[in-house]
Amino acid sequence: MASLTRAGYLDVDVKMLVEKVNQIYREKGGFVQLTLTGEPVKPYPYFRFDGKIIKGPPISETRFRAVEEVPHKETVVSVDAAARILFDAGSFKIVSAKVAGGVWRGVERVKLMDTIKRVKVVESLDEAADWLAEVELEAVAGLVKSYPDALVLLDRPLVFRSGSLSAKAYRRLVERDWRVVGMPKSSSIRLSSGESALGYVSRLGSKMFRDMAWSYYPLIEDEKLGIGIGAVKLSPSGPVFRLDVAWELSLRADFEYLSGMLAYLQDFTSPGYPLPLKIVHNLSRISDDELSMDRELLLEELGISSKASIASKLLEDSGGSEFKAKYLWGGIP
């Protein structure tokens, strides 16, 4: 506690934090729910979406599978998009997005598309996130036209708000190519015990499969949402990732085999993570210098319009507060 205080944290905040964390874990460990036969109840995964709670089956060791690499020459389309705020004017935000994509045949790169820059005025972060997903899916659809039946690999969960433009874009994509996979870097899925679902499955998998890659499926299956969700560890030394698959793919493909295909694509400088995703993620980044240049260009565009005062009004409303904005939606929800 003293070390955090020396680092500049308020002592009262640190004390409250320590007490709260201790309370959380005391409550978790102090009560174990039992079945009618006296056995501990296994926790079930769930997440909240569109005002509903989506539940999965209780965690079970029987859903784990060892994963071996599956060498292949499948066509893989991978796309990623990142967004940053150009200006935050309070009642609205101007958001910039950069989309990168490419095509691989197995581990061999076929092509990289030219990065696309998009810009939009939004009134909320939900609207911005929906728009970012939409422009990413539009880029995927453009590549899939030239590479039908490709395995589509995205750095995002495959869950989109009902009625949103991104949900419609996703449905059009699946109708054209049902082999869509999402591999977000984080997950909001939790267990009924209060723990992170990925953390719990990771600990259990490490005990069952020491020094091995493995998969777990399903965490969640929901036909109405059109999704199956599992967990994968593609390398013995790699992290555990959530893996979303389109509902059609969950019905037609074996999750263990699909995991083996992804394991074959992994980048050995970042064990456990597919190389196509790493490349498009790096290409989609918007640097501070690039962001500053885009702001200057936007102000120039506004300044040469018939309403020459628009640029100054925008600067006044923004107040410079968002000039320190960080990445918002490089991956998930």
Stockholm file with secondary structure:
# STOCKHOLM 1.0

chainA/1-333         MASLTRAGYLDVDVKMLVEKVNQIYREKGGFVQLTLTGEPVKPYPYFRFDGKIIKGPPISETRFRAVEEVPHKETVVSVDAAARILFDAGSFKIVSAKVAGGVWRGVERVKLMDTIKRVKVVESLDEAADWLAEVELEAVAGLVKSYPDALVLLDRPLVFRSGSLSAKAYRRLVERDWRVVGMPKSSSIRLSSGESALGYVSRLGSKMFRDMAWSYYPLIEDEKLGIGIGAVKLSPSGPVFRLDVAWELSLRADFEYLSGMLAYLQDFTSPGYPLPLKIVHNLSRISDDELSMDRELLLEELGISSKASIASKLLEDSGGSEFKAKYLWGGIP
#=GR chainA/1-333 SS CHHHHHTTCCHHHHHHHHHHHHHHHHHHHSCCCBCTTSCBCCCCEEEEETTEEEECCCCCGGGEEECCCCCCCCEEEEEEEEEEEEEECSSCEEEEEEEEEEEEETTEEEEECCCEEEEEEESSHHHHHHHHHHHHHHHHHHHHHHSTTCEEEESSCSCCCTTCHHHHHHHHHHHHCCCEEECCSCCCCEETTSSBHHHHHHHHHHHHSTTSCEEEEEEEEETTTTEEEEEEECSTTSCCEEEEEEHHHHHHSCHHHHHHHHHHTBCTTSTTSBHHHHHHHHHTCCCHHHHHHHHHHHHHHHHTSSCTTHHHHHHHHHTTGGGGCCCCCSSCC
#=GC SS_cons         CHHHHHTTCCHHHHHHHHHHHHHHHHHHHSCCCBCTTSCBCCCCEEEEETTEEEECCCCCGGGEEECCCCCCCCEEEEEEEEEEEEEECSSCEEEEEEEEEEEEETTEEEEECCCEEEEEEESSHHHHHHHHHHHHHHHHHHHHHHSTTCEEEESSCSCCCTTCHHHHHHHHHHHHCCCEEECCSCCCCEETTSSBHHHHHHHHHHHHSTTSCEEEEEEEEETTTTEEEEEEECSTTSCCEEEEEEHHHHHHSCHHHHHHHHHHTBCTTSTTSBHHHHHHHHHTCCCHHHHHHHHHHHHHHHHTSSCTTHHHHHHHHHTTGGGGCCCCCSSCC
//
